[in-house]
Each structure stands twice: as structure tokens, then as C-alpha cells.
């Protein structure tokens, strides 16, 4: 079952830093690199390539 929850930026960073979640930017590569990049995040294109191999238990945080 997919759950959608809003979390704070502090919680998102803490979960990503602890390796508990994957931080994904919803923008394409150009906007990701020029305007929306957060440390440790991946662009949507990379997430889509990774998705088939991610464990189902992986938390994904979209921004």
C-alpha cells in the first residue's frame, strides 16, 4: 500500500542522512542541476532508472 505523508525539511534530511530514505527531485535533469538540487538528492530520471532495483521497503521522499 502506498502512503503519502508530508514531512518537514529537517525530517527529510535526517532520514536521508541516516540512509532511511531516498530524496528525489521531481524536476528534469536541467532544472534539477540549475535550480532545484539538494545535497544527496537524485533527479527524477535517475530515480526512474533505479526504481526497478529498489527494495519495496525503501522510503522515497519527493520534492
C-alpha positions in Angstrom: 0.0 0.0 0.0 1.3 3.4 -0.9 1.1 6.1 1.7 1.5 9.8 1.2 2.7 11.9 4.1 4.1 15.4 4.3 7.2 15.8 6.4 9.4 18.7 7.3 12.6 19.5 5.5 14.5 18.7 8.7 12.9 15.2 8.9 13.6 14.6 5.2 17.3 15.5 5.7 17.6 13.4 8.8 16.0 10.4 7.1 18.2 10.8 4.0 21.4 11.3 6.1 20.6 8.1 8.1 20.1 6.1 4.9 16.5 5.5 5.6 15.1 7.3 2.6 15.8 8.3 -1.0 15.4 12.0 -1.8 14.0 12.6 -5.3 13.6 15.9 -7.1 10.5 15.8 -9.4 12.2 18.1 -12.0 14.0 17.1 -15.1 17.8 17.0 -15.2 18.3 20.6 -16.4 16.2 22.3 -13.8 17.5 19.8 -11.1 21.1 20.8 -11.8 20.5 24.5 -12.2 17.8 25.3 -9.6 16.5 22.5 -7.5 19.4 20.4 -6.4 19.6 19.5 -2.7 22.6 17.6 -1.4 22.1 13.9 -1.6 19.1 14.1 -3.9 18.7 12.5 -7.3 16.7 13.8 -10.3 13.5 12.0 -11.4 15.3 10.5 -14.4 17.8 8.7 -12.2 15.1 7.6 -9.8 13.2 6.0 -12.7 16.3 4.1 -13.7 16.9 3.0 -10.1 13.2 2.1 -9.3 13.2 -1.5 -10.6 16.1 -2.4 -8.3 15.0 -0.6 -5.2 13.7 -2.7 -2.3 10.0 -2.2 -1.7 10.8 -1.1 1.8 12.7 2.0 0.6 11.1 5.2 1.7 11.1 7.8 -1.2 10.8 11.5 -0.4 9.8 13.6 -3.4 10.3 17.3 -3.5 
